[in-house]
């Protein structure tokens, strides 16, 4: 029994010494593999910056430069890992890793369809020339400036400085209004005047104010004026005019200015913007009674009862 224990212990020691010798012999390769991984990591950073700089000179879209730079960094890191495995003489492991990566990729693809869909959508969005970083857009009831388009999310900053993060898949499948694509914005303003107003004069006055307040874009975009309906208390109208601008704040500023100028002109000309009015009509047969009449009627009823 003692001899068997000694043999087992000797075998364990020999096995451990064999592993130790393998480790000692492989230390140079292990150190070299670690160095290769670190070098690949730092090279990925510099390669990413270099590629981004080169692509930015040829492509105006920042999103495309960012995506290509990130893909370059990933490629360099993966290449470094494969080189490190080759240095460690793990060719069989490397072959098995590549084979397993294909199967694993299929499994992950089925399990993470949403994530992969966002990644592919992010690449597609990045290459769209009508969606660029810095544009002012409106989508999914949010409006703001595009500050980033990455492989997962579409990031916007609103006017109140809040950050909105939307999955790329939702952006690709939904309508989007881009204020930056055109240098001009059409503004609309609704208002009303009293029934006693001279409608032709109101129309001429509004068009004159808009032409004077806002610079003319071109002959195809003049100010427009339309009476829309007979309202409860006013005759309502709509006026439309064009301004130079690419953001929603430009539109709000122009409407604010138009309201101020129109109100000044209405006050100067004695034109009123009526409040809601309710007219109550009573039947002519309606009788009114005073307090004395009511008291007399009550006395008469009491006498009859007595």
Number of C-alpha atoms within 10 A of each C-alpha: 6 7 8 9 10 11 12 12 12 12 12 12 12 12 12 12 12 12 12 12 12 11 13 12 11 15 13 13 18 18 14 15 21 18 14 21 22 15 14 24 19 15 16 23 17 14 18 23 18 14 17 21 14 13 18 16 10 9 14 12 20 18 25 25 23 23 19 17 24 19 13 19 22 17 13 20 21 15 14 23 19 18 17 22 20 16 19 17 14 13 13 11 12 16 11 11 14 13 12 12 13 11 12 13 12 12 11 14 14 11 11 11 11 14 17 17 17 23 19 15 23 25 19 15 23 26 17 12 13 13 20 25 19 16 19 23 23 19 15 12 6 13 21 25 23 21 17 19 26 21 24 21 20 25 19 26 19 16 12 7 10 10 15 17 14 18 21 26 22 16 18 15 9 9 11 16 12 20 19 20 15 10 11 18 19 14 17 16 14 13 15 20 21 17 16 10 15 11 14 8 10 18 16 11 16 20 18 12 15 22 15 11 14 16 12 17 14 8 7 7 14 15 21 15 18 12 15 14 12 12 14 12 16 21 20 19 19 15 19 18 24 23 18 17 17 19 20 17 11 16 20 12 10 21 17 12 14 21 14 10 16 17 14 12 16 16 11 9 12 10 16 16 19 14 12 9 9 8 4 5 6 6 6 6 6 6 6 6 7 7 8 9 11 10 11 11 11 11 12 11 11 10 8 7 7 6
